[in-house]
């Protein structure tokens, strides 16, 4: 099975985010320090925020017959 460039990129981005979440979870589980829920979520948000995920620009002038998937 193959994916268009857009869909392949989304799958790659999703995989990056899931890896970052799993890594942060492991870090939180194995560290001796205890974190509040707010602190743990802040660490997770920062882990995802640090990823280099490109911003997709919307095309303004698209014909009515254009299909985006």
LOPA-439662 format. One record per residue: residue number from 1; x, y, z of N, C-alpha, C, O in turn. Coordinates in pm, 1 decimal, padded with zeros to 6 digits. Layout:
// residues N
R/NUM/X/Y/Z/X/Y/Z/X/Y/Z/X/Y/Z .
...
// end
This chain:
// residues 69
R/1/00085.2/-00116.1/00000.0/00000.0/00000.0/00000.0/00090.4/00123.1/00000.0/00193.4/00126.2/00067.3 .
R/2/00051.0/00221.8/-00074.8/00126.9/00346.3/-00076.1/00033.7/00461.4/-00041.4/-00088.0/00452.3/-00057.0 .
R/3/00092.8/00567.6/00005.1/00017.1/00685.1/00044.8/00065.8/00804.6/-00034.5/00181.9/00809.4/-00075.2 .
R/4/-00022.0/00901.0/-00056.7/00020.0/01024.0/-00121.1/00116.4/01095.2/-00026.7/00126.1/01059.9/00090.8 .
R/5/00186.6/01193.9/-00077.2/00286.4/01265.1/00002.1/00224.9/01326.9/00127.4/00284.3/01321.8/00235.1 .
R/6/00106.6/01384.9/00113.2/00038.0/01448.1/00226.7/00005.0/01345.4/00335.3/00034.3/01367.4/00452.9 .
R/7/-00055.1/01234.7/00296.1/-00094.1/01132.5/00392.9/00027.8/01065.7/00456.2/00027.5/01036.8/00575.8 .
R/8/00130.8/01041.3/00377.5/00253.7/00984.0/00431.5/00315.2/01078.6/00534.4/00367.2/01034.0/00636.7 .
R/9/00309.4/01206.6/00507.8/00361.4/01305.4/00602.1/00282.8/01305.1/00731.6/00340.5/01315.1/00839.9 .
R/10/00151.1/01293.7/00720.8/00068.9/01289.5/00841.2/00098.2/01165.3/00924.4/00100.8/01172.0/01047.3 .
R/11/00120.1/01053.1/00858.6/00152.5/00929.9/00930.2/00286.5/00944.0/01000.2/00302.3/00898.3/01113.5 .
R/12/00383.8/01007.0/00934.0/00514.5/01029.5/00993.9/00501.8/01121.8/01114.7/00561.0/01094.9/01219.3 .
R/13/00424.8/01231.1/01101.6/00405.4/01326.0/01211.2/00340.0/01257.0/01330.6/00380.9/01277.2/01444.9 .
R/14/00238.7/01176.1/01303.6/00169.3/01104.3/01409.9/00265.4/01010.2/01482.0/00262.9/01000.6/01604.7 .
R/15/00348.7/00941.9/01407.3/00445.5/00850.3/01467.4/00544.5/00926.3/01555.8/00580.7/00878.8/01663.4 .
R/16/00588.0/01043.1/01511.1/00679.2/01125.2/01591.8/00614.7/01164.0/01723.8/00677.8/01155.1/01829.1 .
R/17/00490.2/01206.9/01718.4/00419.6/01249.1/01839.4/00403.6/01131.4/01934.2/00426.9/01145.0/02054.3 .
R/18/00364.2/01016.1/01881.9/00346.4/00898.7/01967.3/00477.9/00857.2/02032.8/00479.0/00820.0/02150.2 .
R/19/00588.4/00862.9/01958.8/00719.3/00831.5/02017.4/00754.4/00928.9/02129.0/00803.3/00888.0/02234.3 .
R/20/00729.8/01057.2/02106.3/00759.6/01158.6/02208.8/00674.7/01135.2/02333.3/00723.6/01148.8/02445.5 .
R/21/00548.2/01100.2/02314.0/00461.1/01073.0/02428.7/00507.6/00949.8/02505.5/00510.9/00950.6/02628.5 .
R/22/00543.3/00844.8/02433.6/00591.0/00722.9/02500.6/00721.4/00748.5/02575.8/00738.5/00702.0/02688.5 .
R/23/00812.7/00822.1/02513.8/00940.2/00853.7/02579.6/00917.9/00935.2/02706.1/00981.4/00910.0/02808.5 .
R/24/00828.7/01031.7/02699.3/00800.1/01114.4/02816.6/00733.2/01031.2/02924.8/00761.7/01048.5/03043.2 .
R/25/00645.5/00942.2/02885.2/00579.5/00853.7/02982.7/00682.5/00768.6/03054.7/00678.5/00756.6/03177.2 .
R/26/00775.1/00709.0/02979.5/00880.8/00628.1/03041.0/00964.1/00712.0/03137.1/00997.5/00667.8/03247.0 .
R/27/00996.9/00832.4/03094.6/01075.7/00921.8/03178.7/01004.0/00950.2/03310.3/01064.9/00946.7/03417.2 .
R/28/00874.6/00978.2/03301.5/00796.8/01007.2/03421.6/00783.7/00884.0/03511.9/00784.4/00896.4/03634.4 .
R/29/00771.9/00766.9/03452.2/00756.8/00643.9/03531.2/00885.0/00606.1/03603.4/00880.5/00557.1/03716.2 .
R/30/00999.8/00628.4/03539.3/01125.8/00578.8/03594.5/01205.8/00682.2/03673.1/01306.0/00647.4/03735.6 .
R/31/01164.0/00807.2/03671.4/01232.4/00907.1/03752.7/01187.4/00893.5/03897.8/01074.7/00852.7/03926.2 .
R/32/01277.0/00928.1/03987.8/01243.4/00920.5/04129.8/01149.8/01033.1/04173.5/01077.0/01018.5/04271.6 .
R/33/01151.5/01143.6/04102.1/01068.8/01258.2/04140.1/00922.0/01230.1/04110.8/00888.4/01158.1/04016.7 .
R/34/00836.7/01287.5/04192.1/00693.8/01275.4/04164.5/00645.5/01408.6/04106.8/00691.0/01515.9/04146.4 .
R/35/00553.9/01398.7/04014.0/00501.3/01515.7/03945.1/00352.3/01525.8/03970.0/00282.4/01425.0/03980.0 .
R/36/00305.1/01648.3/03979.7/00160.2/01668.1/03983.9/00107.1/01645.3/03842.4/00184.1/01639.2/03746.6 .
R/37/-00021.9/01633.2/03830.7/-00081.8/01614.1/03697.9/-00047.6/01731.4/03607.4/-00017.3/01712.8/03489.5 .
R/38/-00052.5/01853.0/03662.8/-00021.7/01971.6/03584.2/00123.4/01971.1/03535.8/00150.8/02005.6/03420.9 .
R/39/00215.4/01932.1/03622.8/00357.0/01926.5/03584.8/00381.2/01819.3/03478.7/00457.3/01840.5/03384.3 .
R/40/00316.4/01704.9/03494.7/00332.4/01596.0/03398.0/00278.8/01637.6/03261.4/00342.1/01612.3/03158.9 .
R/41/00162.7/01701.1/03260.2/00106.9/01746.9/03132.5/00194.4/01854.4/03069.9/00209.5/01857.6/02947.7 .
R/42/00251.7/01941.4/03149.7/00342.1/02043.4/03096.4/00463.8/01978.6/03031.3/00508.9/02024.5/02926.3 .
R/43/00517.6/01873.2/03091.5/00630.6/01802.1/03031.1/00591.3/01738.4/02898.6/00667.2/01743.2/02801.7 .
R/44/00473.1/01679.2/02894.6/00424.6/01615.8/02771.6/00403.1/01720.8/02662.4/00443.2/01700.6/02547.7 .
R/45/00340.7/01831.3/02697.9/00317.2/01937.8/02599.5/00449.0/01990.5/02545.2/00462.2/02012.4/02424.8 .
R/46/00545.5/02010.7/02631.9/00675.9/02059.0/02586.4/00747.4/01957.6/02498.1/00817.6/01995.5/02404.4 .
R/47/00729.9/01827.7/02527.8/00791.3/01724.8/02444.1/00734.2/01728.8/02302.7/00808.7/01718.8/02205.2 .
R/48/00601.9/01743.3/02291.1/00538.4/01749.5/02158.8/00572.0/01881.3/02090.6/00596.0/01885.0/01969.9 .
R/49/00573.7/01988.8/02167.5/00603.5/02121.2/02112.6/00745.6/02126.9/02054.5/00770.7/02201.4/01959.8 .
R/50/00837.1/02049.3/02110.2/00976.2/02051.5/02063.9/00997.6/01977.9/01931.3/01103.9/01989.5/01870.3 .
R/51/00897.0/01902.3/01886.8/00908.3/01830.6/01759.2/00904.4/01929.6/01643.6/00840.1/02034.2/01651.6 .
R/52/00973.2/01895.3/01538.1/00973.1/01980.2/01419.5/00870.2/01928.0/01320.1/00904.0/01857.8/01224.7 .
R/53/00746.1/01962.7/01343.5/00636.1/01921.9/01256.6/00601.0/02040.9/01168.6/00569.2/02148.4/01219.4 .
R/54/00606.6/02022.7/01037.5/00580.5/02136.1/00948.1/00436.6/02182.7/00954.8/00344.9/02104.4/00979.9 .
R/55/00419.0/02309.4/00932.4/00285.5/02368.4/00926.3/00237.0/02361.6/00782.6/00305.5/02408.1/00691.5 .
R/56/00120.7/02304.7/00761.8/00065.0/02295.0/00627.3/-00016.1/02419.8/00596.9/-00105.8/02455.9/00673.2 .
R/57/00014.2/02484.3/00488.5/-00058.5/02603.7/00446.4/-00178.6/02562.7/00362.4/-00169.5/02471.2/00280.6 .
R/58/-00288.4/02628.9/00382.2/-00406.0/02605.0/00299.1/-00393.0/02685.8/00170.4/-00346.5/02799.8/00171.5 .
R/59/-00433.5/02626.6/00062.3/-00430.3/02696.2/-00065.6/-00558.1/02777.0/-00079.8/-00668.0/02722.6/-00069.5 .
R/60/-00544.0/02904.8/-00103.2/-00659.7/02993.5/-00112.2/-00739.2/02973.7/-00241.6/-00862.3/02975.0/-00240.3 .
R/61/-00669.3/02955.7/-00350.8/-00736.3/02952.3/-00480.7/-00743.3/02810.1/-00533.9/-00662.9/02769.8/-00618.0 .
R/62/-00839.8/02735.1/-00484.2/-00857.2/02598.2/-00529.8/-00988.3/02589.4/-00605.3/-01088.4/02648.8/-00565.1 .
R/63/-00987.4/02516.1/-00713.2/-01109.4/02497.0/-00789.9/-01210.7/02412.4/-00715.1/-01175.7/02340.0/-00621.8 .
R/64/-01334.3/02421.5/-00755.7/-01440.1/02346.4/-00687.2/-01425.5/02197.4/-00705.6/-01478.2/02120.1/-00625.5 .
R/65/-01355.4/02154.9/-00808.7/-01342.4/02010.0/-00833.5/-01218.2/01949.9/-00768.1/-01189.3/01832.2/-00789.3 .
R/66/-01144.8/02026.9/-00690.2/-01024.6/01978.9/-00625.5/-01061.2/01889.6/-00506.6/-01149.6/01923.2/-00427.7 .
R/67/-00993.4/01777.3/-00494.8/-01017.1/01684.8/-00385.2/-00893.0/01682.5/-00296.9/-00781.5/01663.5/-00345.5 .
R/68/-00913.0/01701.6/-00168.2/-00803.7/01692.4/-00072.2/-00833.5/01574.5/00017.5/-00944.9/01559.1/00067.6 .
R/69/-00732.9/01491.6/00037.1/-00754.9/01376.4/00125.6/-00650.7/01370.8/00231.1/-00652.6/01280.8/00315.1 .
// end
